[in-house]
């Protein structure tokens, strides 16, 4: 069982930046970030392959967010720039325990609030 712990959330003004971090307690393969705003379903934000060589982003994140990972530290990051009020949500880190299949592990979430 792998545990994921997110950090780095907070309150920021529109146009500002935040960097989210996620620490995994063990080895993982694909890792991703998801978010859930009040009254909405959880949605995909970004993912990175276990080598870090392949990334993918939701349209809402393209050009503003960057996902990266450091396997030596078992960490994944989400650099968020040019934040908008609509980015306000709880952000969750997720990881796959095998190369293919669904995300097996989820963090507890970190709140990101963007004020206008």
N, C-alpha and C positions, 0 to 999 in steps of 0.2 A: 504494500500500500504506500503510495506516494502522497505526501502532504504538500500543498501549495499555500504560500502565504504572500499576499500582496501588500504593497506599501506605496506611498507617494501621492495618494489622493489628497484633495483639499479644495479650498475655495480660491478661484482666480478670476480676474476680470477678463472680459471678452478681448481676444487678441493676444492673450498671454499664453504661457507654456507650462506644462507639467510633464514630469517623467515618472511613469509608473514602473515599479519593479515587482518581480515575482520570484520567490525562492522556492525551489523544489527540494524535497528531502531525499530524492533518489533520481535514478536515471529516467529520462523521458525521451520521447521521440518528438513528433510535431507538437508545438506549443502554440497557443493562441490567446487572444484577448476577445472577450465578449462584453457587452454592456446591456443594462436594462434600465430604462427610464421609467418613472412612475406611470402606471397605467398602461405600459407597453410590454410587449414580449421581449425576451432576451434576443439580442441580435449580434451577429458576427462583426468583429471590427478588423482583426488582422491575425495572420498566422505565420509561423516560420518553421521550416523543416528542421530536422534534428541536426543537420550539418550547418544550418544557418545560410545556406546558399540559395534557398528558394523562399520567397515571401509572397503573400497575397493580402489584399486589402479590400474592404468594403468601399464602394464608391464614395461614401461620406468621409472616408479617412484618407483617400488617395491625395497625395501632394501635401498633406498636413501632418500625418502620423507616420512614424517609422518604428518598426518592430525589429528587435535584434536579440541575440542570445549569447551567453558566455557559458559554454558547457563545462569549463574548468570550475566554475562557481555554481553550476546548476541554476542559472538565473536567466530570466527573460525580461526584456524591457519594452516599454512603449513610450516613445518620445512623442508628445502631443504639442504641436505648435498651432498658432492662429486659432485658438480655441473659440468656440461659439456657444451661446447659451443652449443651443440644441444638443451640445455634447454632454450636457448635464445628465448623469446616470451613475449607477453603481457599476463599476468595471470589475470583471471577473477574469482571472487567469485560469486557463484550462490546459490539460496535457493528455497526450495519448501514451498509454503504456506499451503499446505495440505499434509497429510501423503503419499498419492499416487499421481501419475500424473507427469507432466513435471516440470522442474525448472521454477518458476514463476518470480523470481526476479534475476537481474544481476547487478553487480557493473560496474564501469566505466573502470576498468582494471588498472594494475600496471605493468610497464616495468621491466623485468629482462633481463640483458645482461651479458653473461658469456664470458669472453675473454680467448683466448688460450695462 
